[in-house]
Amino acid sequence: MEIPPNKSGPSLAALHRAIAALSTDVIAVQEIDFNLPRSGEVKQIAEVASAMGAKDWAFAPSVIGTPGEKWRKLNDDDARLITNEGDQILAGSYGIGIASKIKVLKWHRLELGNSPIGMPLVVPTESETRSRPKIRAIYVHDEPRLAIAATLENGFTIFNTHLSFVPGVNIAQLKKLKKWAQEIGEETNTKVLLMGDLNLPKNLPVALSKWSSLLTQNTYPSWGAKVQFDYILSDQLRPDEYQPLSFSPSGVSDHLPIGIEISR
């Protein structure tokens, strides 16, 4: 699920309502802010965790600053992971996160790099959560990409990512991520679920990873989804061990939320 910046008080309340409505034990979010002025200098992943009643959460910055405006890559002094148990200090930043009601035993992070060139993209305006938002075409520089993972005490490791929109670069990132996920799964003796915005259409993540997509659903744009960019991938769950879930537009994202319920 992707959370765009919001500048007014009611939008934070809307975020809480949207997250609570999902009624989930674990959530992976992309495009979230942490202490950025444009979103009220709040820790959005902490707000997500609060809304779902989760104790454990982590935020992984992709850049320091605001993408599309002024930002920089992380340097050696910048924290790579901010968690509910940490006391790290981090400047206003943008990245991805995970929140979990299930106890997290260990957090992981993987750098995936970025494309040296950007691309012109058609993007929604700030009215992106309306039923028919205006759109505009702009040239977008690719920011650094990463993945994070949470090893849970229930025997799963959940991976979250937001891959590059540049063709070819995102394919290489997915292959690197799959290899890392397999290594972490073996190291922790856990089942692996890989999820996020993979920026790859037409079921390419399945063809490229040889893993199963645990649900098939167009996810973008939320007001009339035409393409599936968001996936949950695994090669370790049988069809009788999970049930795909269907969600309505959240009202706070231009992507539809996706999810599964695992039978235990």
Secondary structure as UniProt FT lines:
FT   HELIX           9..22
FT   STRAND          26..34
FT   HELIX           37..39
FT   TURN            40..41
FT   HELIX           44..52
FT   STRAND          56..65
FT   TURN            67..68
FT   STRAND          71..72
FT   TURN            76..77
FT   STRAND          82..83
FT   TURN            84..85
FT   STRAND          93..100
FT   STRAND          104..113
FT   STRAND          119..124
FT   TURN            126..129
FT   STRAND          135..140
FT   STRAND          145..152
FT   TURN            153..154
FT   STRAND          156..162
FT   TURN            167..168
FT   HELIX           169..188
FT   STRAND          191..197
FT   TURN            202..203
FT   HELIX           204..209
FT   STRAND          212..213
FT   TURN            222..223
FT   STRAND          230..234
FT   HELIX           239..241
FT   STRAND          242..245
FT   STRAND          259..262
//
